[in-house]
Amino acid sequence: MTHHLLQLLIHWGVIIFALGVASAIFNGISFSSKQALIVSALVLGLANAFIRPILIFFTLPLTLLTLGLFLLVINALMIMLVSALVKGFRVSGFWTAFFASIFISLFSYIVEQFIPGGGIVFVPLQPGMPITAI
C-alpha cells in the first residue's frame, strides 16, 4: 500500500514539473501561483483517471476511424477542462492545449524513465510463471 502511494506521489510530482515546464515553453499557458500549479496537477490526474476513460469510451468509433489520433484531442480537452475548473490556471486556446498535452505526455514519460521504479514494471503473474511486462 505504501509503495503504491509513493508511486502516486512521485507521478504527481512529475506532472507538476511537466506542467511547470510547459508553462515556461508555451506562452498560452500560465499559472498565477505555485498553489494553482499543484492543484492543476492534482485535478488533471483526477480528470485523466475518471473523465478521460468515459470520453474515450463514447468516442471510440471516432478514435478508431482516426487511428487513435482523436486521443490527442481528448488530452487537449482534459487540459482545457482543468483550466476551466482551477482558478489561476489559464490556457489561451485549443491549439495551445493540444500541443501542450503532447509535450506534457512525452516529457513526463521521459522523466519517469529516469526514476527508480518508473517505466515498465515486470511482475510474474503467478509464482513459477515467466516474467511478463505490464
N, C-alpha and C positions, 0 to 999 in steps of 0.2 A: 504493500500500500504506500509506504513512504517513498519507495523508488519511483512509483508512478506519479506521485505528487511532485517529486523533484524534477522529473522529466517534463511535467506540465509547466512548472515554473521556469525551467530553462527555455522551453519553447516560447513561452510568453515573453521572456526577456529578449529572445531573438527577434520576435515580431516587433517589440518596442524599438529595438535597434534598427530593424529594417524600415519601419515607418519613419523613424528619425532621419535616416539616410535618404529615404525617398523624398522627404520634405526639403532636404538640402539640395537635392538634384532637380526636382520638379518645382518650377515656380508656382504652379497652381495648387500646391498642397502646403498648408500651413497649420501650425498648432499655436494657440495663444499661450500655452504654458506646458510645463512638464507633466502636470496632472492630466491635462487634456490628452497628451500623447499616451500616457499609461492607461487611462480609461478607454481610449480609442482602440488600443491593442487588445484589451480585455473584451470590449464589445465586438470587435472584429472576430476574435476567436469564438465567441458565443454565436455570432451570426453564421460563421462558417460551419459550426457544429450543428446548429439546429435549423436555420432557414435555408442555407445553401443546398442541403440534400433534398429538401422539398422542391425547390426551384429546379434542380437537376431532374427530379422525377417527372415533374409536369412539362418540362421542355425536352424530354428525352427524344421525341421524334425529330425536333429541330436540331438537337445536338448530333444525332446520328446522320441527319441529312448534310450537316456542315462538317462531318468527320471529326467532331469534337471541338471545333473552333468556337462554337457558341459558349463553351465553358469559360472562355476569356471574357465574354460579355457578362456572364453571371458573376465572375470575380470582380469586374468593374462595378456592377450593381451593388455588390456587398460593400465595397468601399464607399460608394455614394450613400448607401443606407446608413452606414456608420457615421458619415459626416453629417447626415440629417439628424441623427439621434444624439450625438455628442456635441455639447456646446464647447466651442473653442477649437474644433476641427473643421477646416474648410477645404473643400475640393472645388476647383473652378469649373469643372465640367466633365462630361462623359469621357472624352478622349484623354484627359489628364488621368482620370481614374483607370481607364483601360491600360495605358502604358505603365502607370504606377503599379497596377496589380501584377503585371508581368514582371516588372522589376522586383517587387516585394517577394513574389513567389520564387524567382530564381536566386535572389540574394539570400533569402532565409534558407533555401535548400543548400546552397554552397556553405554558408556559415555553419549550419547544423552538421555538415560532414566533418568539420574540424572539432566538434565537441565530443568528448569521450561518451560513448553510449549512444551517440546520434547516428543518423544514417540508417542503413539496412540492419535489421536485427535478425539474427539466425537463432532459431529455437527448435528443439526436437518436438514434434507433435505428441509423441508418446515415448516413454523410455525404450531404448533399443532401436528406435526408428532412425533413419538417416536425418541429418540436419536439413531444415527447409528454410528458405528465405521468406519473410513476410514483410 
